[in-house]
Amino acid sequence: MRLAWWYLVAPAAIVAIFMLALNFLSDVLSEMLDPVRRGRA
């Protein structure tokens, strides 16, 4: 059975998007909740 290329690309893209979203969320939460870093650019 020959697998189509999207059987590998689709899950990898979903995982990559999920990891980028978690990274962005952690950055936003860190900026909001850390009073020391709040004043820095």
ZIDA-V22764 format. One record per pair of residues at least 6 apart in sequence whose C-alpha atoms are under 7 Angstrom apart, sorted by the first residue. I is the first residue (numbers start at 0). GAP is how many residues later the second one is. D is the distance in Angstrom with one decimal. If there is no record, write none. Layout:
# ZIDA-V22764
I;GAP;D
I;GAP;D
This chain:
# ZIDA-V22764
30;6;6.5
30;7;5.8
31;6;7.0
